[in-house]
């Protein structure tokens, strides 16, 4: 008796996923709970475990296919069951293809394209009838579209609205190019960032902070801190705590717009941008205003690890009210971060660099960092934004304020 492999529940508001990678092939033995494949959603990557032990007898959804929750991915047969009938579906299609009636390019087929093929055609902006179909009655299959894309420029579908169209490369250049489909996560990042620019009245204000006091405090207590709490004392704990103090004083920076209403959040869920090999993700430190610096460092460490391992859950990424992005770890000296909609503020941290500054009428060398606050000017006034950044600066230059809640 075969056991079906189905798409698991993907989380609230997630209605589809793309098959990323199959780790097993038809005919392979599998154990219960062994990871069979990865699904890419627009927010997280989901691993699909084997529901039972046996032999992978059929794969019904291939890498690149779009599937819905509950959709069939394949089947697992009991050990020893024959899988020859489904072991080589690709070969069967190749053998059957010559017998199918040939359809001239551009001619109409009596069959609509297969779902996976239709999605590929839409993504590649291919016009209907521009791809030869090798399926029954001339149906366009996924492999037909992939073959058409590999051959080079084809007739594009007319765009419904003005869109950026890539100019064709020269013959010499095209053979040295590689076309790779954007992952769901990367597509979502691109869409959300552009939507934020189109929707919000975004403005950025800058300041700089002398990191001497925080660095001295960290150097004095980092060994004791790590021994007691089991986590390293970094800068993110200080920055997160400084941000929560400033948000309490200036609640508009922690609010969001909903139609003609403003929703003020009486809590601070701080998103911490983390770079991964699959793109930027923003896990959330919930109720950071109620946590100690040690608690914040522990939670950031946990979230960073699961993010890099691709194990973030939907709950880890939802509900943020403000975001901190640390480009300094990559060497950025200054940048203007883009809002993480629908939030109204994002703080950009940057590289700590020794620079000459004037202190008490004397030129001295201090470790300085540029700070950038991007905010939605529809809800946050310039005075509030500048005051917020000054409060963060004051807390970092005099970290005792964080302890005394000043």
N, C-alpha and C positions, 0 to 999 in steps of 0.2 A: 504494500500500500504506500502511495506517495504522500509526502508531506509538502504542503505549499509554502513557499517563501513569499511573504507579502510585505509591502511598504509599511513601516510602523507609523504611529501617530507622530507628526512632525512638529506639533506645538501650535499654540494659538496664532491665528492669522496666516499660517503657512499652508498653502493649498497644493503645492507641487514641489518636486525636487528633481534634480538631474542625476542620473547614474554617473558616478565619478570613475571608480575603478572596481573591477571584479578581481578578487584575490584568489579565486578558485575557477577552474574550468570544468566543463562537462566531463564526467567520468572520474573526477577527483573524489577521494574519500573525505568526509567532513565529520567533525565531532560536534555534539550539541554545544551551543554558545560560541562556537568558533566564528570569527568575523569572516563573512562571505564577500561583502562589498561595502563601498562608501556611497552615501547619497549627499549631494551638495544642495543645500537650500540657500535662500537669499540671506540667511543669517548665520547658520552653523553647518558643520559637517556631521552627518549622522552615520554611525556604523550599524550595519545590519547583521545580527548574529544568526547562526544556524538554529532553527527551531527544533531540530532533532539530529541524531547521528545517522549516517548512511552514506550514500553516494549522490553527488550532484548530478541528477539525471537530465535536467533541462534548465536553460537560461532563456527566459522569454523577453527580458528587457536588457538591451545591450548598453555599454558605456556610451554616454551622450544622449540617451533617451530620456524623455521627461515622463515622470510617473506621479500619480496622486496617492494620498494616504489610502492604504488598503489594496493598492494595485498589486497584481501578480508579478513577481520578479523571476520565479523559477520554481523548481520542484526538487525534492530530495527523495530518492528511492531507498528502500531498505538495502542493506549491504548484500551484494550478490545479485541484485536485480539487473536485468539487461538494460543498458542505456544506449545500445547501438543506434536505435531509431532516431535519437535526438543528439547523438554525440557529434555529428558533423552537419548542423543545419546550414552552415555557409556553403558546404560542398554541394548539398542538395539543391540549393538555390542556383549555384553556378551551372549544375547539370541541367536544370530545368529551364534556364534562361534561353538557350538557343531555340527551344520548342515554342517559346512565347511569340506571339505575333509582333513583328517589328513595327514600331511607331516612329514615323519621321519626326525630326526635331521641329517643334513648333506646332505639330498637329495635336488635335484634341484627343484625349483618352476618355474611354467610357468609365474609367475608374478614377476617383480622386486620389491624390498622393497619399501614401501611408502616413499616419500621424507623425512619426519621427522624421520622415522626409519633408513633410509640410513645414515643420518647425525649422529644420535646417534651411529650407528655401527662404523662409521669412527672415531668418537671421542673416543669411547671405544676400538678401534683397534680390532673389532670382524671380524672374517673371514666370507665370504659369505657362507651360508649353515649351519652355526653354531647355528642359532636361528630358532626355530620352528615358522612357520607362521600360524596365525589363521584367516587370511583374505580370500577373495575369491581366489580360485585356489592356496591356500597356500601362499598368499602374506604376507610378514612380516610387521606387524604394529608397531607403536611406543610402544604400551603397551607390545608387545612381547619382544622387546629389553629391556625395563625396567625390565620385569620379569626375563629375562636371566641374566642381570647384578646383580639383587638382589639375584639370586641363588648362585652366587659366580663365581670362575674362569671358563672361557669358552675358547674355541679354539681361539687364536688370529690370526689376519690376518698377513701374512708375511710382514715385514717392507720393504719399498722400499729402505730405507737408514738406517744406524746404528742409533738406537734411544735408549734412556734410558728407560728400562723396569723395572717396580717395581716388586720386588720379592714378591711372595705370602705370606700373613700373616698366622700365625698358626691359627688353628680353634678357640682357646681361644681368640686370639687377634682380629680376623676378626669380631666377633659378637659385639665388642666394638668400631668398627670403623664406620665412617660415610663418605660416598662418596658424594660430592657435586660438581656439574658442575661449572666450572669457568665462571664468567660473561664475557660478551664481553669486558667490560672495563679492567678487570683483564687479559684476554688473550692478549689484545693489549699492556698493560703495560709490560707483560712478554716478548712478541715478540720484542717490540721496545727497551727495555733495553738490550736484548741479541744481537739484531742487532747492537746497538751502540758499544757494546764491540767487536763484530766481525769485524766491519767496520773501526772504528776510531783507530788511534794510540794514545790511551788515556793515559794520565799521570796526576798526581796530585802533586801540590806544596802547601806547608803549611806556615802559618805565624800566629802570634797572635797579638791581638789588645787590648790595654788598653781602656776599655769602660768608664773610669771615666768622661771624658769631655762630652760625649753624655749623660750619666746618670745624670750628674749635670744639663746640659742644659734642659733635659727633666723634671727633678724634679722642676726646676724653673718656667717653662712655661706651664706645662701640663694642669693646671686648666684654664688658660687664653686661651690656644689653643683650648681646648674642648668647652669652652663657645662661642668662636668666630666662629669656624669651624664646630661644631656639631659632631666631631669625636675625638676619643682619640689619643694622640700623642704616638705612639709606636716606635720601633726601625726600622721597615721595611722602613719607609720613609727615614731615614738617610742612610740606606744601599743601597736602590734603587738609591738615588741621588748620593751617592759616586760611585756606579757602573757605572752610566751613564757618570760621569766625566771621569772615567778611560777608558771607552770604546771610548770616543772621542779622547783620547790621543793614544790609542792602538787599532786601528780599526780592526786588524786581529782577535781579540778575539770576535768581533761582526760580523764576516764574516762567510761564509759557502762555502764548495766545491761543485761545480756542474760539474761533469766530470773532464775535465782538466782545468776548469776555477775556479777562486775565485770571489765570489760575495761579494763586500763590501757594507754594509748597512749604509747609511747616516741618520739613524734614530735608535732609541732605543726602541724596544718593549720588555719589560721585563716580562718574565714568572715568576710567583710566585707559587711555589709548595704548594698545599693545600691537606691535608689528609681528606678523607671523609670515611663514612662507606662502600662505594663501591670501594674504592681504591684511589690512588693518581691521582689528576688532576692538570693541570698547566694552569690556566687562565692567560691572558696576559694584562698587563698595557701598553696600546699603547701610543707611543710618550712620554714616561716617562721623557726623557731628556728635554722636553718643559714644564713640570709640576713643580709646587712648591711642597714642602714637604707636605703641607696640601692637595693639589690635589691628590698626590700619596696615602696618607693615606685614603682619601675618596674612591678612586677607589679600593684599596686593600680591604677595608671594604665591599664594594658592591660585589666584586667578591667572597670574602670569604663566604658571606651570601648565594648568589645564588648557590655556589658550594656545601655547606652543605645541602641546600634544594633540590639539584638535578635539579636545573633550569638553569644550564649553557647552553648557546647557542653555536653553532659551531663557530660563530664569536668571542666569548669570548676566544676561545682556539687556534685560528690560528694566524700564523704570527710572533711568538716570535723569537727574535734574540739572547737572552741570558736568563738564568734562575737563580733564587735564591731559594735555598732550606734551610729552617730553621729547622734543626733537634733538635736545642736547646730547642724548646718548649716541646719536649718529654723527655728531659734530656740527650741527646747525648753530650758527651764531645768532640769527634772527629770522623770523618768519611770521606770516599772518595766518593763523589757523582758521579753518572754515567751520562754521557752526555745525553741531550735531543735532539737527532738527528733531523735535520741536523745541529743543533747549534754547535759551536766550543768551548763553554765555559759554565761552571756552577759553581756558588759560593755556598759553603756550610757554613752556619752559625751554631754555636753550643752554648752550655750552657755557661752562664756567671758565672764564679767561682772565688772566691777570692783566689789569690795565691801570694806567696812572689816573688817579682821581684826586680831587682837592678835599682835604679834611682839615678843618680848623685853620685854614689859610696855608696849609702845607700840601705839596704834591707827594702823594704816597702811592705805593703799589698795592692794589687790593684785588681779591678774586671776585669778579663781577659777572652777573648774569643779566641778560636782557629778558624782560617779561613782556608778553603780548596778550592783551585781552580782546578777543573779537566778541562783539555783542550785537544783539538785534536792536537797532535804534528805534524801532516802532514801540518798544516797551521799556527800554533802558535809556535814560537821558545821559548826555555826555558827562554831567557832573557826577551821576551815580557810578558810571563806568570808571572814571578817573579815581573817585574816592575808593571804590572797591580795590583797584590795583594798588593804591597807596596803602590801604589797610593790610594787604598781603605783604607788601614791602616792609612795613613797620613790624609785622609779626616775625618775619624772617631775620630782620636785622637786629631784633631784640626778642629772641625766642622765649625768654622768660614770660612774655606776655601770653604765650600759648598755655603755659602752666597756670598762670594767674587768671586766665580767662578775661584778658583786658583788650 
